[in-house]
Amino acid sequence: MRLRRGEFERIRSVLEKAELDQPMTAREILQVLEEHGEEFDSAHRVATVLGRQAQTGEIEVIRDQPYRYRFVDKNS
């Protein structure tokens, strides 16, 4: 499945507005997105989007159980 345009930006924008910068699971992120009126198919979709973005270095994947995701501040 292709990455839909803008999904990563939508996730990042909502989490920034919510001022959430701690590592979160895909399910926790999905809940925040839904609370802010953003619709995603599932926590799996959120994990897919963030996992692909991890390849660019913008996301750190913390490989605990369950996985947690953290945005990387490229300015630090």
PQR file of N, CA, C, O and H, with PARSE charges and radii, in Angstrom:
ATOM      1  N   MET A   1       0.843  -1.182   0.000 -0.4000 1.5000
ATOM      2  CA  MET A   1       0.000   0.000   0.000 -0.0000 2.0000
ATOM      3  C   MET A   1       0.889   1.247   0.000  0.5500 1.7000
ATOM      4  O   MET A   1       1.856   1.332   0.757 -0.5500 1.4000
ATOM      5  N   ARG A   2       0.556   2.186  -0.836 -0.4000 1.5000
ATOM      6  CA  ARG A   2       1.333   3.418  -0.912 -0.0000 2.0000
ATOM      7  C   ARG A   2       1.016   4.338   0.245  0.5500 1.7000
ATOM      8  O   ARG A   2      -0.091   4.335   0.783 -0.5500 1.4000
ATOM      9  H   ARG A   2      -0.230   2.117  -1.451  0.4000 1.0000
ATOM     10  N   LEU A   3       2.008   5.123   0.616 -0.4000 1.5000
ATOM     11  CA  LEU A   3       1.817   6.133   1.652 -0.0000 2.0000
ATOM     12  C   LEU A   3       0.952   7.243   1.070  0.5500 1.7000
ATOM     13  O   LEU A   3       1.312   7.857   0.066 -0.5500 1.4000
ATOM     14  H   LEU A   3       2.907   5.125   0.179  0.4000 1.0000
ATOM     15  N   ARG A   4      -0.170   7.495   1.694 -0.4000 1.5000
ATOM     16  CA  ARG A   4      -1.068   8.539   1.206 -0.0000 2.0000
ATOM     17  C   ARG A   4      -0.477   9.900   1.506  0.5500 1.7000
ATOM     18  O   ARG A   4       0.075  10.142   2.579 -0.5500 1.4000
ATOM     19  H   ARG A   4      -0.462   6.996   2.510  0.4000 1.0000
ATOM     20  N   ARG A   5      -0.605  10.764   0.550 -0.4000 1.5000
ATOM     21  CA  ARG A   5      -0.016  12.096   0.662 -0.0000 2.0000
ATOM     22  C   ARG A   5      -0.534  12.829   1.893  0.5500 1.7000
ATOM     23  O   ARG A   5      -1.741  12.932   2.113 -0.5500 1.4000
ATOM     24  H   ARG A   5      -1.054  10.568  -0.322  0.4000 1.0000
ATOM     25  N   GLY A   6       0.384  13.327   2.673 -0.4000 1.5000
ATOM     26  CA  GLY A   6       0.037  14.180   3.788 -0.0000 2.0000
ATOM     27  C   GLY A   6      -0.251  13.473   5.104  0.5500 1.7000
ATOM     28  O   GLY A   6      -0.458  14.139   6.118 -0.5500 1.4000
ATOM     29  H   GLY A   6       1.365  13.244   2.494  0.4000 1.0000
ATOM     30  N   GLU A   7      -0.270  12.155   5.118 -0.4000 1.5000
ATOM     31  CA  GLU A   7      -0.599  11.459   6.360 -0.0000 2.0000
ATOM     32  C   GLU A   7       0.410  11.771   7.459  0.5500 1.7000
ATOM     33  O   GLU A   7       0.024  12.047   8.595 -0.5500 1.4000
ATOM     34  H   GLU A   7      -0.102  11.614   4.294  0.4000 1.0000
ATOM     35  N   PHE A   8       1.676  11.730   7.134 -0.4000 1.5000
ATOM     36  CA  PHE A   8       2.693  12.008   8.138 -0.0000 2.0000
ATOM     37  C   PHE A   8       2.559  13.439   8.654  0.5500 1.7000
ATOM     38  O   PHE A   8       2.661  13.677   9.857 -0.5500 1.4000
ATOM     39  H   PHE A   8       1.989  11.507   6.211  0.4000 1.0000
ATOM     40  N   GLU A   9       2.333  14.383   7.758 -0.4000 1.5000
ATOM     41  CA  GLU A   9       2.183  15.774   8.154 -0.0000 2.0000
ATOM     42  C   GLU A   9       0.965  15.960   9.053  0.5500 1.7000
ATOM     43  O   GLU A   9       1.010  16.739  10.006 -0.5500 1.4000
ATOM     44  H   GLU A   9       2.249  14.190   6.781  0.4000 1.0000
ATOM     45  N   ARG A  10      -0.127  15.249   8.757 -0.4000 1.5000
ATOM     46  CA  ARG A  10      -1.327  15.326   9.601 -0.0000 2.0000
ATOM     47  C   ARG A  10      -1.037  14.815  11.004  0.5500 1.7000
ATOM     48  O   ARG A  10      -1.444  15.432  11.989 -0.5500 1.4000
ATOM     49  H   ARG A  10      -0.164  14.616   7.983  0.4000 1.0000
ATOM     50  N   ILE A  11      -0.338  13.697  11.098 -0.4000 1.5000
ATOM     51  CA  ILE A  11       0.009  13.141  12.409 -0.0000 2.0000
ATOM     52  C   ILE A  11       0.893  14.116  13.174  0.5500 1.7000
ATOM     53  O   ILE A  11       0.620  14.432  14.331 -0.5500 1.4000
ATOM     54  H   ILE A  11      -0.007  13.196  10.298  0.4000 1.0000
ATOM     55  N   ARG A  12       1.942  14.587  12.534 -0.4000 1.5000
ATOM     56  CA  ARG A  12       2.878  15.504  13.195 -0.0000 2.0000
ATOM     57  C   ARG A  12       2.168  16.775  13.651  0.5500 1.7000
ATOM     58  O   ARG A  12       2.397  17.245  14.766 -0.5500 1.4000
ATOM     59  H   ARG A  12       2.165  14.331  11.593  0.4000 1.0000
ATOM     60  N   SER A  13       1.324  17.326  12.815 -0.4000 1.5000
ATOM     61  CA  SER A  13       0.622  18.561  13.132 -0.0000 2.0000
ATOM     62  C   SER A  13      -0.270  18.402  14.365  0.5500 1.7000
ATOM     63  O   SER A  13      -0.263  19.251  15.256 -0.5500 1.4000
ATOM     64  H   SER A  13       1.138  16.944  11.910  0.4000 1.0000
ATOM     65  N   VAL A  14      -1.028  17.323  14.409 -0.4000 1.5000
ATOM     66  CA  VAL A  14      -1.929  17.098  15.549 -0.0000 2.0000
ATOM     67  C   VAL A  14      -1.131  16.922  16.830  0.5500 1.7000
ATOM     68  O   VAL A  14      -1.482  17.501  17.858 -0.5500 1.4000
ATOM     69  H   VAL A  14      -1.034  16.633  13.684  0.4000 1.0000
ATOM     70  N   LEU A  15      -0.062  16.131  16.786 -0.4000 1.5000
ATOM     71  CA  LEU A  15       0.728  15.901  17.995 -0.0000 2.0000
ATOM     72  C   LEU A  15       1.419  17.175  18.468  0.5500 1.7000
ATOM     73  O   LEU A  15       1.568  17.393  19.670 -0.5500 1.4000
ATOM     74  H   LEU A  15       0.223  15.661  15.951  0.4000 1.0000
ATOM     75  N   GLU A  16       1.840  18.017  17.524 -0.4000 1.5000
ATOM     76  CA  GLU A  16       2.434  19.308  17.905 -0.0000 2.0000
ATOM     77  C   GLU A  16       1.392  20.206  18.557  0.5500 1.7000
ATOM     78  O   GLU A  16       1.663  20.833  19.581 -0.5500 1.4000
ATOM     79  H   GLU A  16       1.719  17.840  16.548  0.4000 1.0000
ATOM     80  N   LYS A  17       0.204  20.271  17.970 -0.4000 1.5000
ATOM     81  CA  LYS A  17      -0.866  21.099  18.540 -0.0000 2.0000
ATOM     82  C   LYS A  17      -1.259  20.602  19.928  0.5500 1.7000
ATOM     83  O   LYS A  17      -1.566  21.400  20.813 -0.5500 1.4000
ATOM     84  H   LYS A  17      -0.016  19.762  17.138  0.4000 1.0000
ATOM     85  N   ALA A  18      -1.249  19.296  20.114 -0.4000 1.5000
ATOM     86  CA  ALA A  18      -1.603  18.703  21.401 -0.0000 2.0000
ATOM     87  C   ALA A  18      -0.437  18.783  22.394  0.5500 1.7000
ATOM     88  O   ALA A  18      -0.571  18.420  23.562 -0.5500 1.4000
ATOM     89  H   ALA A  18      -0.999  18.647  19.395  0.4000 1.0000
ATOM     90  N   GLU A  19       0.697  19.263  21.904 -0.4000 1.5000
ATOM     91  CA  GLU A  19       1.915  19.396  22.714 -0.0000 2.0000
ATOM     92  C   GLU A  19       2.317  18.074  23.349  0.5500 1.7000
ATOM     93  O   GLU A  19       2.682  18.006  24.522 -0.5500 1.4000
ATOM     94  H   GLU A  19       0.806  19.558  20.955  0.4000 1.0000
ATOM     95  N   LEU A  20       2.238  17.029  22.536 -0.4000 1.5000
ATOM     96  CA  LEU A  20       2.628  15.691  22.979 -0.0000 2.0000
ATOM     97  C   LEU A  20       3.953  15.343  22.312  0.5500 1.7000
ATOM     98  O   LEU A  20       4.008  15.120  21.102 -0.5500 1.4000
ATOM     99  H   LEU A  20       1.942  17.085  21.583  0.4000 1.0000
ATOM    100  N   ASP A  21       5.008  15.298  23.097 -0.4000 1.5000
ATOM    101  CA  ASP A  21       6.305  14.995  22.517 -0.0000 2.0000
ATOM    102  C   ASP A  21       6.959  13.761  23.129  0.5500 1.7000
ATOM    103  O   ASP A  21       8.103  13.439  22.806 -0.5500 1.4000
ATOM    104  H   ASP A  21       4.964  15.479  24.080  0.4000 1.0000
ATOM    105  N   GLN A  22       6.239  13.068  24.011 -0.4000 1.5000
ATOM    106  CA  GLN A  22       6.782  11.845  24.593 -0.0000 2.0000
ATOM    107  C   GLN A  22       6.531  10.685  23.635  0.5500 1.7000
ATOM    108  O   GLN A  22       5.638  10.762  22.792 -0.5500 1.4000
ATOM    109  H   GLN A  22       5.310  13.330  24.274  0.4000 1.0000
ATOM    110  N   PRO A  23       7.311   9.607  23.757 -0.5600 1.5000
ATOM    111  CA  PRO A  23       7.066   8.435  22.916  0.2800 2.0000
ATOM    112  C   PRO A  23       5.664   7.880  23.167  0.5500 1.7000
ATOM    113  O   PRO A  23       5.206   7.797  24.306 -0.5500 1.4000
ATOM    114  N   MET A  24       4.997   7.503  22.079 -0.4000 1.5000
ATOM    115  CA  MET A  24       3.631   7.000  22.173 -0.0000 2.0000
ATOM    116  C   MET A  24       3.473   5.788  21.278  0.5500 1.7000
ATOM    117  O   MET A  24       4.171   5.643  20.275 -0.5500 1.4000
ATOM    118  H   MET A  24       5.369   7.570  21.153  0.4000 1.0000
ATOM    119  N   THR A  25       2.545   4.917  21.653 -0.4000 1.5000
ATOM    120  CA  THR A  25       2.221   3.777  20.795 -0.0000 2.0000
ATOM    121  C   THR A  25       1.335   4.261  19.648  0.5500 1.7000
ATOM    122  O   THR A  25       0.761   5.349  19.701 -0.5500 1.4000
ATOM    123  H   THR A  25       1.977   5.034  22.468  0.4000 1.0000
ATOM    124  N   ALA A  26       1.237   3.434  18.621 -0.4000 1.5000
ATOM    125  CA  ALA A  26       0.368   3.769  17.487 -0.0000 2.0000
ATOM    126  C   ALA A  26      -1.084   3.892  17.942  0.5500 1.7000
ATOM    127  O   ALA A  26      -1.815   4.748  17.445 -0.5500 1.4000
ATOM    128  H   ALA A  26       1.703   2.551  18.578  0.4000 1.0000
ATOM    129  N   ARG A  27      -1.505   3.056  18.869 -0.4000 1.5000
ATOM    130  CA  ARG A  27      -2.881   3.114  19.379 -0.0000 2.0000
ATOM    131  C   ARG A  27      -3.120   4.437  20.126  0.5500 1.7000
ATOM    132  O   ARG A  27      -4.174   5.054  19.973 -0.5500 1.4000
ATOM    133  H   ARG A  27      -0.911   2.360  19.273  0.4000 1.0000
ATOM    134  N   GLU A  28      -2.145   4.863  20.926 -0.4000 1.5000
ATOM    135  CA  GLU A  28      -2.275   6.140  21.645 -0.0000 2.0000
ATOM    136  C   GLU A  28      -2.325   7.308  20.666  0.5500 1.7000
ATOM    137  O   GLU A  28      -3.106   8.243  20.842 -0.5500 1.4000
ATOM    138  H   GLU A  28      -1.289   4.361  21.050  0.4000 1.0000
ATOM    139  N   ILE A  29      -1.490   7.248  19.640 -0.4000 1.5000
ATOM    140  CA  ILE A  29      -1.477   8.305  18.620 -0.0000 2.0000
ATOM    141  C   ILE A  29      -2.808   8.329  17.889  0.5500 1.7000
ATOM    142  O   ILE A  29      -3.359   9.403  17.645 -0.5500 1.4000
ATOM    143  H   ILE A  29      -0.856   6.488  19.497  0.4000 1.0000
ATOM    144  N   LEU A  30      -3.335   7.159  17.535 -0.4000 1.5000
ATOM    145  CA  LEU A  30      -4.631   7.089  16.862 -0.0000 2.0000
ATOM    146  C   LEU A  30      -5.715   7.735  17.717  0.5500 1.7000
ATOM    147  O   LEU A  30      -6.565   8.455  17.194 -0.5500 1.4000
ATOM    148  H   LEU A  30      -2.888   6.287  17.733  0.4000 1.0000
ATOM    149  N   GLN A  31      -5.698   7.490  19.004 -0.4000 1.5000
ATOM    150  CA  GLN A  31      -6.694   8.079  19.901 -0.0000 2.0000
ATOM    151  C   GLN A  31      -6.597   9.607  19.895  0.5500 1.7000
ATOM    152  O   GLN A  31      -7.618  10.294  19.849 -0.5500 1.4000
ATOM    153  H   GLN A  31      -5.008   6.905  19.429  0.4000 1.0000
ATOM    154  N   VAL A  32      -5.386  10.134  19.940 -0.4000 1.5000
ATOM    155  CA  VAL A  32      -5.199  11.591  19.903 -0.0000 2.0000
ATOM    156  C   VAL A  32      -5.696  12.147  18.568  0.5500 1.7000
ATOM    157  O   VAL A  32      -6.361  13.182  18.532 -0.5500 1.4000
ATOM    158  H   VAL A  32      -4.557   9.577  19.978  0.4000 1.0000
ATOM    159  N   LEU A  33      -5.374  11.462  17.481 -0.4000 1.5000
ATOM    160  CA  LEU A  33      -5.828  11.908  16.157 -0.0000 2.0000
ATOM    161  C   LEU A  33      -7.350  11.979  16.107  0.5500 1.7000
ATOM    162  O   LEU A  33      -7.917  12.961  15.626 -0.5500 1.4000
ATOM    163  H   LEU A  33      -4.834  10.621  17.511  0.4000 1.0000
ATOM    164  N   GLU A  34      -8.003  10.942  16.602 -0.4000 1.5000
ATOM    165  CA  GLU A  34      -9.462  10.912  16.586 -0.0000 2.0000
ATOM    166  C   GLU A  34     -10.054  12.009  17.457  0.5500 1.7000
ATOM    167  O   GLU A  34     -11.075  12.596  17.100 -0.5500 1.4000
ATOM    168  H   GLU A  34      -7.543  10.145  16.992  0.4000 1.0000
ATOM    169  N   GLU A  35      -9.431  12.294  18.592 -0.4000 1.5000
ATOM    170  CA  GLU A  35      -9.889  13.373  19.475 -0.0000 2.0000
ATOM    171  C   GLU A  35      -9.791  14.735  18.793  0.5500 1.7000
ATOM    172  O   GLU A  35     -10.506  15.668  19.158 -0.5500 1.4000
ATOM    173  H   GLU A  35      -8.601  11.817  18.882  0.4000 1.0000
ATOM    174  N   HIS A  36      -8.896  14.848  17.795 -0.4000 1.5000
ATOM    175  CA  HIS A  36      -8.701  16.107  17.078 -0.0000 2.0000
ATOM    176  C   HIS A  36      -9.344  16.081  15.692  0.5500 1.7000
ATOM    177  O   HIS A  36      -9.035  16.919  14.845 -0.5500 1.4000
ATOM    178  H   HIS A  36      -8.315  14.090  17.499  0.4000 1.0000
ATOM    179  N   GLY A  37     -10.236  15.121  15.464 -0.4000 1.5000
ATOM    180  CA  GLY A  37     -11.006  15.102  14.224 -0.0000 2.0000
ATOM    181  C   GLY A  37     -10.293  14.550  13.011  0.5500 1.7000
ATOM    182  O   GLY A  37     -10.767  14.725  11.888 -0.5500 1.4000
ATOM    183  H   GLY A  37     -10.487  14.441  16.152  0.4000 1.0000
ATOM    184  N   GLU A  38      -9.162  13.885  13.207 -0.4000 1.5000
ATOM    185  CA  GLU A  38      -8.435  13.268  12.088 -0.0000 2.0000
ATOM    186  C   GLU A  38      -8.795  11.797  12.033  0.5500 1.7000
ATOM    187  O   GLU A  38      -8.757  11.104  13.049 -0.5500 1.4000
ATOM    188  H   GLU A  38      -8.778  13.743  14.119  0.4000 1.0000
ATOM    189  N   GLU A  39      -9.140  11.325  10.861 -0.4000 1.5000
ATOM    190  CA  GLU A  39      -9.522   9.927  10.712 -0.0000 2.0000
ATOM    191  C   GLU A  39      -8.403   9.129  10.057  0.5500 1.7000
ATOM    192  O   GLU A  39      -7.875   9.510   9.012 -0.5500 1.4000
ATOM    193  H   GLU A  39      -9.171  11.888  10.035  0.4000 1.0000
ATOM    194  N   PHE A  40      -8.058   8.029  10.686 -0.4000 1.5000
ATOM    195  CA  PHE A  40      -7.118   7.061  10.130 -0.0000 2.0000
ATOM    196  C   PHE A  40      -7.798   5.706  10.210  0.5500 1.7000
ATOM    197  O   PHE A  40      -8.643   5.477  11.075 -0.5500 1.4000
ATOM    198  H   PHE A  40      -8.487   7.721  11.534  0.4000 1.0000
ATOM    199  N   ASP A  41      -7.428   4.812   9.306 -0.4000 1.5000
ATOM    200  CA  ASP A  41      -8.059   3.493   9.241 -0.0000 2.0000
ATOM    201  C   ASP A  41      -7.865   2.696  10.523  0.5500 1.7000
ATOM    202  O   ASP A  41      -8.789   2.034  10.995 -0.5500 1.4000
ATOM    203  H   ASP A  41      -6.742   4.998   8.603  0.4000 1.0000
ATOM    204  N   SER A  42      -6.651   2.761  11.087 -0.4000 1.5000
ATOM    205  CA  SER A  42      -6.343   1.908  12.227 -0.0000 2.0000
ATOM    206  C   SER A  42      -5.013   2.321  12.853  0.5500 1.7000
ATOM    207  O   SER A  42      -4.271   3.129  12.294 -0.5500 1.4000
ATOM    208  H   SER A  42      -5.900   3.299  10.704  0.4000 1.0000
ATOM    209  N   ALA A  43      -4.729   1.756  14.016 -0.4000 1.5000
ATOM    210  CA  ALA A  43      -3.422   1.959  14.644 -0.0000 2.0000
ATOM    211  C   ALA A  43      -2.332   1.364  13.749  0.5500 1.7000
ATOM    212  O   ALA A  43      -1.215   1.878  13.701 -0.5500 1.4000
ATOM    213  H   ALA A  43      -5.332   1.100  14.470  0.4000 1.0000
ATOM    214  N   HIS A  44      -2.659   0.292  13.050 -0.4000 1.5000
ATOM    215  CA  HIS A  44      -1.700  -0.314  12.123 -0.0000 2.0000
ATOM    216  C   HIS A  44      -1.295   0.675  11.034  0.5500 1.7000
ATOM    217  O   HIS A  44      -0.124   0.743  10.661 -0.5500 1.4000
ATOM    218  H   HIS A  44      -3.567  -0.126  13.090  0.4000 1.0000
ATOM    219  N   ARG A  45      -2.254   1.438  10.526 -0.4000 1.5000
ATOM    220  CA  ARG A  45      -1.950   2.433   9.488 -0.0000 2.0000
ATOM    221  C   ARG A  45      -1.027   3.510  10.054  0.5500 1.7000
ATOM    222  O   ARG A  45      -0.073   3.920   9.393 -0.5500 1.4000
ATOM    223  H   ARG A  45      -3.205   1.383  10.829  0.4000 1.0000
ATOM    224  N   VAL A  46      -1.306   3.970  11.272 -0.4000 1.5000
ATOM    225  CA  VAL A  46      -0.448   4.969  11.919 -0.0000 2.0000
ATOM    226  C   VAL A  46       0.967   4.405  12.032  0.5500 1.7000
ATOM    227  O   VAL A  46       1.935   5.094  11.710 -0.5500 1.4000
ATOM    228  H   VAL A  46      -2.081   3.637  11.810  0.4000 1.0000
ATOM    229  N   ALA A  47       1.096   3.160  12.487 -0.4000 1.5000
ATOM    230  CA  ALA A  47       2.407   2.528  12.632 -0.0000 2.0000
ATOM    231  C   ALA A  47       3.123   2.411  11.293  0.5500 1.7000
ATOM    232  O   ALA A  47       4.337   2.600  11.216 -0.5500 1.4000
ATOM    233  H   ALA A  47       0.310   2.600  12.749  0.4000 1.0000
ATOM    234  N   THR A  48       2.377   2.101  10.242 -0.4000 1.5000
ATOM    235  CA  THR A  48       2.966   1.996   8.907 -0.0000 2.0000
ATOM    236  C   THR A  48       3.520   3.341   8.451  0.5500 1.7000
ATOM    237  O   THR A  48       4.646   3.419   7.960 -0.5500 1.4000
ATOM    238  H   THR A  48       1.390   1.947  10.304  0.4000 1.0000
ATOM    239  N   VAL A  49       2.736   4.388   8.613 -0.4000 1.5000
ATOM    240  CA  VAL A  49       3.166   5.733   8.208 -0.0000 2.0000
ATOM    241  C   VAL A  49       4.421   6.136   8.980  0.5500 1.7000
ATOM    242  O   VAL A  49       5.393   6.607   8.390 -0.5500 1.4000
ATOM    243  H   VAL A  49       1.821   4.325   9.012  0.4000 1.0000
ATOM    244  N   LEU A  50       4.397   5.950  10.294 -0.4000 1.5000
ATOM    245  CA  LEU A  50       5.537   6.366  11.116 -0.0000 2.0000
ATOM    246  C   LEU A  50       6.747   5.471  10.886  0.5500 1.7000
ATOM    247  O   LEU A  50       7.881   5.949  10.893 -0.5500 1.4000
ATOM    248  H   LEU A  50       3.607   5.567  10.774  0.4000 1.0000
ATOM    249  N   GLY A  51       6.518   4.184  10.684 -0.4000 1.5000
ATOM    250  CA  GLY A  51       7.626   3.276  10.402 -0.0000 2.0000
ATOM    251  C   GLY A  51       8.344   3.628   9.116  0.5500 1.7000
ATOM    252  O   GLY A  51       9.573   3.581   9.055 -0.5500 1.4000
ATOM    253  H   GLY A  51       5.596   3.795  10.679  0.4000 1.0000
ATOM    254  N   ARG A  52       7.600   3.975   8.102 -0.4000 1.5000
ATOM    255  CA  ARG A  52       8.226   4.385   6.834 -0.0000 2.0000
ATOM    256  C   ARG A  52       8.982   5.694   7.002  0.5500 1.7000
ATOM    257  O   ARG A  52      10.049   5.879   6.418 -0.5500 1.4000
ATOM    258  H   ARG A  52       6.602   4.013   8.152  0.4000 1.0000
ATOM    259  N   GLN A  53       8.434   6.593   7.793 -0.4000 1.5000
ATOM    260  CA  GLN A  53       9.089   7.877   8.001 -0.0000 2.0000
ATOM    261  C   GLN A  53      10.358   7.708   8.834  0.5500 1.7000
ATOM    262  O   GLN A  53      11.253   8.550   8.765 -0.5500 1.4000
ATOM    263  H   GLN A  53       7.567   6.442   8.267  0.4000 1.0000
ATOM    264  N   ALA A  54      10.447   6.652   9.608 -0.4000 1.5000
ATOM    265  CA  ALA A  54      11.651   6.384  10.404 -0.0000 2.0000
ATOM    266  C   ALA A  54      12.864   6.192   9.493  0.5500 1.7000
ATOM    267  O   ALA A  54      13.997   6.446   9.904 -0.5500 1.4000
ATOM    268  H   ALA A  54       9.719   5.968   9.665  0.4000 1.0000
ATOM    269  N   GLN A  55      12.631   5.752   8.276 -0.4000 1.5000
ATOM    270  CA  GLN A  55      13.730   5.563   7.324 -0.0000 2.0000
ATOM    271  C   GLN A  55      14.395   6.882   6.963  0.5500 1.7000
ATOM    272  O   GLN A  55      15.552   6.892   6.544 -0.5500 1.4000
ATOM    273  H   GLN A  55      11.711   5.546   7.942  0.4000 1.0000
ATOM    274  N   THR A  56      13.686   7.993   7.116 -0.4000 1.5000
ATOM    275  CA  THR A  56      14.256   9.307   6.805 -0.0000 2.0000
ATOM    276  C   THR A  56      14.911   9.946   8.020  0.5500 1.7000
ATOM    277  O   THR A  56      15.563  10.984   7.908 -0.5500 1.4000
ATOM    278  H   THR A  56      12.745   7.984   7.456  0.4000 1.0000
ATOM    279  N   GLY A  57      14.736   9.318   9.193 -0.4000 1.5000
ATOM    280  CA  GLY A  57      15.330   9.851  10.413 -0.0000 2.0000
ATOM    281  C   GLY A  57      14.449  10.832  11.162  0.5500 1.7000
ATOM    282  O   GLY A  57      14.886  11.408  12.158 -0.5500 1.4000
ATOM    283  H   GLY A  57      14.206   8.474   9.284  0.4000 1.0000
ATOM    284  N   GLU A  58      13.205  11.039  10.705 -0.4000 1.5000
ATOM    285  CA  GLU A  58      12.308  11.984  11.375 -0.0000 2.0000
ATOM    286  C   GLU A  58      11.563  11.355  12.541  0.5500 1.7000
ATOM    287  O   GLU A  58      10.996  12.057  13.379 -0.5500 1.4000
ATOM    288  H   GLU A  58      12.850  10.571   9.896  0.4000 1.0000
ATOM    289  N   ILE A  59      11.568  10.032  12.589 -0.4000 1.5000
ATOM    290  CA  ILE A  59      10.891   9.283  13.642 -0.0000 2.0000
ATOM    291  C   ILE A  59      11.873   8.297  14.241  0.5500 1.7000
ATOM    292  O   ILE A  59      12.629   7.645  13.520 -0.5500 1.4000
ATOM    293  H   ILE A  59      12.029   9.462  11.909  0.4000 1.0000
ATOM    294  N   GLU A  60      11.861   8.189  15.558 -0.4000 1.5000
ATOM    295  CA  GLU A  60      12.616   7.150  16.241 -0.0000 2.0000
ATOM    296  C   GLU A  60      11.619   6.074  16.658  0.5500 1.7000
ATOM    297  O   GLU A  60      10.603   6.366  17.289 -0.5500 1.4000
ATOM    298  H   GLU A  60      11.248   8.718  16.144  0.4000 1.0000
ATOM    299  N   VAL A  61      11.917   4.840  16.301 -0.4000 1.5000
ATOM    300  CA  VAL A  61      11.073   3.722  16.696 -0.0000 2.0000
ATOM    301  C   VAL A  61      11.726   3.069  17.911  0.5500 1.7000
ATOM    302  O   VAL A  61      12.855   2.583  17.834 -0.5500 1.4000
ATOM    303  H   VAL A  61      12.742   4.603  15.788  0.4000 1.0000
ATOM    304  N   ILE A  62      11.014   3.064  19.020 -0.4000 1.5000
ATOM    305  CA  ILE A  62      11.493   2.441  20.244 -0.0000 2.0000
ATOM    306  C   ILE A  62      10.900   1.045  20.264  0.5500 1.7000
ATOM    307  O   ILE A  62       9.692   0.875  20.430 -0.5500 1.4000
ATOM    308  H   ILE A  62      10.097   3.459  19.083  0.4000 1.0000
ATOM    309  N   ARG A  63      11.735   0.068  20.097 -0.4000 1.5000
ATOM    310  CA  ARG A  63      11.291  -1.297  19.841 -0.0000 2.0000
ATOM    311  C   ARG A  63      10.994  -2.086  21.113  0.5500 1.7000
ATOM    312  O   ARG A  63      11.459  -3.212  21.287 -0.5500 1.4000
ATOM    313  H   ARG A  63      12.716   0.206  19.962  0.4000 1.0000
ATOM    314  N   ASP A  64      10.218  -1.478  21.988 -0.4000 1.5000
ATOM    315  CA  ASP A  64       9.679  -2.190  23.143 -0.0000 2.0000
ATOM    316  C   ASP A  64       8.417  -2.904  22.687  0.5500 1.7000
ATOM    317  O   ASP A  64       8.082  -2.886  21.503 -0.5500 1.4000
ATOM    318  H   ASP A  64       9.840  -0.563  21.847  0.4000 1.0000
ATOM    319  N   GLN A  65       7.732  -3.520  23.604 -0.4000 1.5000
ATOM    320  CA  GLN A  65       6.427  -4.102  23.303 -0.0000 2.0000
ATOM    321  C   GLN A  65       5.382  -3.351  24.094  0.5500 1.7000
ATOM    322  O   GLN A  65       5.400  -3.444  25.321 -0.5500 1.4000
ATOM    323  H   GLN A  65       8.005  -3.535  24.566  0.4000 1.0000
ATOM    324  N   PRO A  66       4.486  -2.626  23.494 -0.5600 1.5000
ATOM    325  CA  PRO A  66       4.408  -2.376  22.056  0.2800 2.0000
ATOM    326  C   PRO A  66       5.418  -1.315  21.631  0.5500 1.7000
ATOM    327  O   PRO A  66       5.960  -0.580  22.457 -0.5500 1.4000
ATOM    328  N   TYR A  67       5.656  -1.253  20.315 -0.4000 1.5000
ATOM    329  CA  TYR A  67       6.548  -0.234  19.780 -0.0000 2.0000
ATOM    330  C   TYR A  67       6.015   1.138  20.173  0.5500 1.7000
ATOM    331  O   TYR A  67       4.809   1.348  20.297 -0.5500 1.4000
ATOM    332  H   TYR A  67       5.216  -1.850  19.644  0.4000 1.0000
ATOM    333  N   ARG A  68       6.946   2.062  20.363 -0.4000 1.5000
ATOM    334  CA  ARG A  68       6.597   3.460  20.613 -0.0000 2.0000
ATOM    335  C   ARG A  68       7.311   4.305  19.569  0.5500 1.7000
ATOM    336  O   ARG A  68       8.362   3.930  19.052 -0.5500 1.4000
ATOM    337  H   ARG A  68       7.927   1.891  20.262  0.4000 1.0000
ATOM    338  N   TYR A  69       6.726   5.434  19.279 -0.4000 1.5000
ATOM    339  CA  TYR A  69       7.242   6.319  18.236 -0.0000 2.0000
ATOM    340  C   TYR A  69       7.492   7.693  18.827  0.5500 1.7000
ATOM    341  O   TYR A  69       6.698   8.206  19.616 -0.5500 1.4000
ATOM    342  H   TYR A  69       5.872   5.739  19.699  0.4000 1.0000
ATOM    343  N   ARG A  70       8.630   8.285  18.425 -0.4000 1.5000
ATOM    344  CA  ARG A  70       8.981   9.624  18.899 -0.0000 2.0000
ATOM    345  C   ARG A  70       9.499  10.430  17.708  0.5500 1.7000
ATOM    346  O   ARG A  70      10.292   9.932  16.909 -0.5500 1.4000
ATOM    347  H   ARG A  70       9.275   7.868  17.785  0.4000 1.0000
ATOM    348  N   PHE A  71       9.046  11.671  17.600 -0.4000 1.5000
ATOM    349  CA  PHE A  71       9.553  12.562  16.564 -0.0000 2.0000
ATOM    350  C   PHE A  71      10.948  13.012  16.952  0.5500 1.7000
ATOM    351  O   PHE A  71      11.205  13.338  18.111 -0.5500 1.4000
ATOM    352  H   PHE A  71       8.401  12.075  18.250  0.4000 1.0000
ATOM    353  N   VAL A  72      11.846  13.029  15.980 -0.4000 1.5000
ATOM    354  CA  VAL A  72      13.221  13.428  16.219 -0.0000 2.0000
ATOM    355  C   VAL A  72      13.362  14.899  15.879  0.5500 1.7000
ATOM    356  O   VAL A  72      12.978  15.335  14.794 -0.5500 1.4000
ATOM    357  H   VAL A  72      11.637  12.764  15.039  0.4000 1.0000
ATOM    358  N   ASP A  73      13.919  15.665  16.815 -0.4000 1.5000
ATOM    359  CA  ASP A  73      14.182  17.086  16.572 -0.0000 2.0000
ATOM    360  C   ASP A  73      15.505  17.194  15.851  0.5500 1.7000
ATOM    361  O   ASP A  73      16.566  17.014  16.449 -0.5500 1.4000
ATOM    362  H   ASP A  73      14.231  15.311  17.696  0.4000 1.0000
ATOM    363  N   LYS A  74      15.442  17.488  14.566 -0.4000 1.5000
ATOM    364  CA  LYS A  74      16.654  17.538  13.752 -0.0000 2.0000
ATOM    365  C   LYS A  74      17.521  18.755  14.069  0.5500 1.7000
ATOM    366  O   LYS A  74      18.652  18.854  13.593 -0.5500 1.4000
ATOM    367  H   LYS A  74      14.580  17.634  14.080  0.4000 1.0000
ATOM    368  N   ASN A  75      16.997  19.678  14.869 -0.4000 1.5000
ATOM    369  CA  ASN A  75      17.757  20.881  15.221 -0.0000 2.0000
ATOM    370  C   ASN A  75      18.616  20.693  16.461  0.5500 1.7000
ATOM    371  O   ASN A  75      19.391  21.580  16.820 -0.5500 1.4000
ATOM    372  H   ASN A  75      16.078  19.598  15.256  0.4000 1.0000
ATOM    373  N   SER A  76      18.482  19.527  17.131 -0.4000 1.5000
ATOM    374  CA  SER A  76      19.265  19.340  18.356 -0.0000 2.0000
ATOM    375  C   SER A  76      20.504  18.541  18.104  0.5500 1.7000
ATOM    376  O   SER A  76      21.277  18.291  19.029 -0.5500 1.4000
ATOM    377  H   SER A  76      17.852  18.807  16.839  0.4000 1.0000
TER
END
